[in-house]
Every structure is written in structure tokens, then in C-alpha cells.
Amino acid sequence: MNLKISEYIENTSTKYYADAKKLKYDIKIDCSDGENPYGCSKKVMQSLAEIKESDITNYSYDNSLKQEIAKYWNIQDSNIVLCSGSVEGLYYINQLFKIPNATLLTFAPHFPNFSNHAKMIGYKYKEVLLDKKNNYKYDINKLIKSINSSVNLIYIDTPNNPTGQVLEKSYAIKLIEYAQQLGIGIIIDEAYGDYLSKNESCIDLVNSYTNLMVIRTFSKGFGLAGIRAGYIISNEKICNYIEKMLHPYNISQLSRKMAIKALKDTKFLNDCINKTKRNKKKLLESLPIGLQMAFTHESTSICMLYCDKDIDLCKKFAQKGVKVYSGTCFDGIDKNCIRLNLPTDKQMDSLISIIRTIKI
């Protein structure tokens, strides 16, 4: 007898960061996962010595992380929902906006795990492809023209994954205001946002618009991917809706303490931003003929490289000992594209030397 399981999960195919993991080559430089190659603040590691037995044996009721995030962004803690990494926050928002015939609108390519989940819980899916002729740059007017009466949720990752580009704030406001008039929710996914200045974030807009939700994580700039800590920032009404779906202990007390230490070490973050900015410029200036970088922000840690030929670019990099993620992991691009996460200063010159030997 067949099990009565979700037909969406049973029948939906997914794209994710898998192809590069299957390649069996001697990897010298890992530029795949969006982790901080410089690790995390030393203050985070020092916090481990301050752990109490109760931090391990007791449930997490502590509100101090919310308070620190509120102070960091100059908002109220009622504007914050904690979640186990930004991915969990995205899943909760998908559930909140999942109504009959719900339609998700987004640019492609984008962070694939979000749309994978949306499809599996029954969303209709509508994407606006980034145009290679425009170097894959966001076109907000094209997205707005694609909005119809069925759309009830729009997703924008800014910085974009895989290109690392940022949607200008004025364009973000234009989209948010237009969508609010139609009752459409807007997710601004700022997972890589810690590589930008605070004034480039949309967090200061959450109490001005009823439809805006901003997603953040400690996994990228702060280098804490392993502790699974993230948060949603929105108006109090939406936060209350999401809180109804949460289990009460979704971030451990250990993770909360380490995240607080990370927030307080702005020097570590600024140093990472400066190194990343310098290395991204070096990479762009060193690309061989035939290999291009999609439109990107100067200080984000990821970028998308592509060529016009029908070749497996991920495989070519792997053969040279560099692990990246294939464009086949994303909607809207193919095997002639890769996502590259910038390595450390020490590895950067080696990476450039290797890339110069890749024949396109």
C-alpha cells in the first residue's frame, strides 16, 4: 500500500550545491561553500571558556541575543525572530504565505534552497531570468512587469547568490512600495549582507512597510556557519505570526552566546570586508580572455564567473584543483557558469595563477 505523502515533495526535483562535491579531483583551494575563509572572531572562541554547565543542560529562554541584535540595528526586539540559520527563517515565511494557489516570484539565479522548499510545499513558481547581455544585472522594472494577481510572495537575495550583486536601495523601495499596494509579501534575503555597510541594508525600512521581511544570518561575514544562528527582522505583526510557528528552543544557548560575541567584534568584520574587497578586485583584473565576472558588489565574498562556450566550467576548475559550485546548481544558468567564494589572502595569488592556466 502506498503511503499518503505529499505529492509535491514526491514529484519535485531540486537543484542544490551538489555537482562540485561529486567531482573526484585533488582539491588544493576550496572556493565552494559560502563560509568565511578567515574563520571567526577570536572573541567568539574565547567565549567557549565562559560556558556554564547550565548552558548545556537547560533550555534556552535567554533574550540577550535579541537585545544585542536590536541594539546593533537600532530597532526593538519585538522586530526580531530568531531562527536556526537564515534558511529556517525562509521556510517559516514560506509557510506563513502559503495560501491556495500561492505564487512565488523571484529573479533567477538565486539561492536555490529557498525555492526548492517553496515548490515542495506547493507554491507555483515564476522566475525572471537575469540577462547575460546585461551581465546578469538585476532589472527591477522587468520584475515589476511580471507581477500578476496570483503572486503573493516575492523573494530577492541581495547580495545575490551566486553573483554577489546588490539591489540598490532605491530600487528595493520601489518594489516594496508597489508590492505593498497589491498585498504582496517581500523577502529581502541579506545572508551575505554583513559584507556591506549598514546603510545598504533594508532593515531600517521594516517599520515603514507592512509587507517587508529581512533575513540575516551569522554564517557568512561573522564566520559562524556551524552554530546555525540567524534572524528575521520585520514589523511586530509579522513577527508575531512567525513566532506562532516556532518551537521555543530553536537556537542553543551556546550559539546565542557566540553570536553575541561576534556582533560586538566589528573590527574582525571590517578586516574581512577589506580583505575581500581587495581580493575581488585582484581576481577581476586577472581574468583571462573568455572568462567573465557577472555584475557584482565590490566587497561581497561571492561572485559568478562565466564564459560563452558550452563547457563544464566547474569541471575545468576542479581539474586544476579548485573547488567551486556549478551553475547547474541554480535556476537560470548552466554548466558554463560557476559560483566562486573568495579564498584567503594567502591562497589568492595561487588561485589567480591557476585561473590563468584554464583554457576557455
C-alpha angles and dihedrals in degrees: 000000000000118000117246096240133149111290089206093060092041095052105030118103116210138208120212143145096295112110097074091051090060094057112102106210137125101268116208100167123031111209096156117092118057094242124135104261089206092060118224139308116295086229088066091055091046089056089068088072089058095057116125127208089246090060087066103034100041133068117254113257096142115128098192096103091056089049092051092048090049090052092046092054099030094240136115122273087236086071091062134082117184118218139173096265124324091280092068089050090054091051091053092051090050089055092048094055097038103118127150110298092004114177126203119208122197145146118260130254099044141134099311100206091069097056091039089062094043091054093047093055092049109269119151107234129221123176135188109212119226108237118240089205087064091046089255093293120163114261106196094181090057090052093049091051088055094059114109136169093275095059113099101157132042124191125200122173108204113203084040120229114247103013099044091222122144128223107234110248094237089057091046090054091049090054095043093051093047092048093047090059088057097044093248122150118231124208115197105191108203097173090138092035095110087076088066134066116270093246090064090063123096092219093103088061099059096095092045095059129046095208103051127109121174120198124208136175139191090218101088122037094015091049097228102126092136097058094058101223127152141137146213120224118199142125117304094255095057091042090055091052092052093045088061089065098045126099107231099242103048097137121044121236089244091056092048092054093048092048090053091053090050093052091054096052101076091157092066091051094046091050090053091049092051093048092047092049091051094048094046090055090050091051094049092050092049102051113126123234110285096029117095137184118227118234107291146161116265097235105035115112097229134061139171120237120194144168135204095238126092096247136129099250094180090056092048090054092046091052087058092049100260119124115210136150122264123237086236087077089068136061116248100025135068146208093298088070131069137186113227126194110205115247129218125293089257092056098040098085091048091050092051091048091052094047090053089060094054110105114216 
